[in-house]
Amino acid sequence: MSSEIDGLFRDSKVRWWLGSQVAAFVGWLGIAVVMAVGGVPFLFRVLLLVVAAFGVSFLVDPRRSWWGSGPTQVMNEPTALRRYRRSMILWLLVFLVIAIADVTLIVATGIVRPAGT
């Protein structure tokens, strides 16, 4: 069973599916930060991020034919689903630590000043 799950996660379509999710999340948050720092109006920022989120959710949907059957198997197999969730949470935590360090560096170097100072 474990080797079957490992083989599923070695499939190139599943790896591309996982990588595209991570890249989309990082890009989405990166665009949000750049728009916030750049002074883009709040309502336009929210509208653009919602549209982008819907577009990304369509592209990374595991039921789409371009991903093959691997992502659907990951979502339907309980053991594979747990492994998928663990890996996505790990990527989220890594990105959040890097993002917090980046924002701290941006503020510490004076590139952006906090509001009210």
C-alpha positions in Angstrom: 0.0 0.0 0.0 2.8 2.5 0.9 4.7 1.7 -2.3 1.5 2.2 -4.3 1.1 5.7 -2.7 4.8 6.5 -3.3 4.4 5.5 -6.9 1.3 7.7 -7.2 3.2 10.7 -5.9 6.1 9.9 -8.4 3.8 10.3 -11.3 4.8 13.3 -13.4 1.2 14.6 -13.7 0.7 14.4 -10.0 4.1 16.2 -9.4 3.1 18.9 -11.9 -0.3 19.3 -10.2 1.3 19.7 -6.8 3.9 22.1 -8.1 1.4 24.2 -9.9 -0.6 24.5 -6.7 2.4 25.7 -4.7 3.4 28.1 -7.5 -0.1 29.5 -7.8 -0.4 30.1 -4.1 3.0 31.8 -3.9 2.3 33.9 -7.0 -1.2 34.9 -5.7 0.2 36.0 -2.3 3.1 37.7 -4.0 0.8 39.7 -6.2 -1.3 40.6 -3.2 1.7 41.9 -1.3 3.0 43.9 -4.4 -0.4 45.5 -4.9 -0.6 46.4 -1.2 2.9 47.9 -1.2 2.2 49.7 -4.5 -0.8 51.4 -3.2 -3.4 49.8 -5.4 -6.9 50.7 -4.2 -8.4 48.1 -1.8 -11.6 47.3 -3.8 -9.6 46.8 -7.1 -7.1 44.6 -5.2 -9.8 42.4 -3.7 -11.6 42.1 -7.0 -8.4 41.1 -8.9 -7.5 38.6 -6.2 -10.9 36.9 -6.2 -10.9 36.6 -10.0 -7.3 35.2 -9.9 -8.4 32.7 -7.2 -11.2 31.4 -9.3 -8.9 31.1 -12.3 -6.3 29.2 -10.3 -8.9 26.9 -8.7 -10.2 26.0 -12.2 -6.7 25.3 -13.5 -5.6 23.1 -10.6 -8.9 21.2 -10.2 -7.8 17.5 -10.1 -10.9 16.5 -12.2 -9.6 18.3 -15.3 -8.5 16.0 -18.1 -5.1 17.6 -18.6 -4.0 16.2 -15.2 -4.8 12.7 -16.0 -6.2 10.3 -13.4 -3.4 10.7 -10.8 -4.7 13.8 -8.9 -8.2 12.2 -8.7 -6.7 9.1 -7.2 -4.8 11.2 -4.7 -8.0 12.9 -3.6 -10.0 9.6 -3.4 -7.4 7.5 -1.5 -7.5 8.3 2.2 -3.7 7.6 2.7 -2.7 9.6 -0.3 -5.1 12.4 0.8 -3.4 12.6 4.2 0.0 12.7 2.5 -1.2 15.5 0.1 -2.5 17.5 3.0 0.7 17.2 5.0 2.8 18.3 2.0 0.6 21.3 1.3 0.6 22.3 5.0 4.4 22.0 5.0 4.7 24.2 1.8 2.3 26.7 3.4 4.4 27.0 6.5 7.7 27.3 4.6 6.2 30.1 2.5 4.7 31.9 5.5 8.1 31.9 7.3 9.8 33.3 4.2 7.0 35.9 3.6 7.3 37.1 7.2 11.0 37.3 6.9 10.7 39.3 3.6 8.2 41.7 5.1 10.3 42.2 8.1 13.3 42.9 5.9 11.4 45.3 3.7 10.2 47.3 6.7 13.7 47.2 8.4 15.5 48.5 5.4 13.0 51.4 5.0 11.7 50.4 1.6 8.2 50.6 3.1 7.2 52.5 6.2 4.4 51.2 8.4 1.3 53.3 8.5 1.3 56.1 11.1 5.0 56.6 11.3 
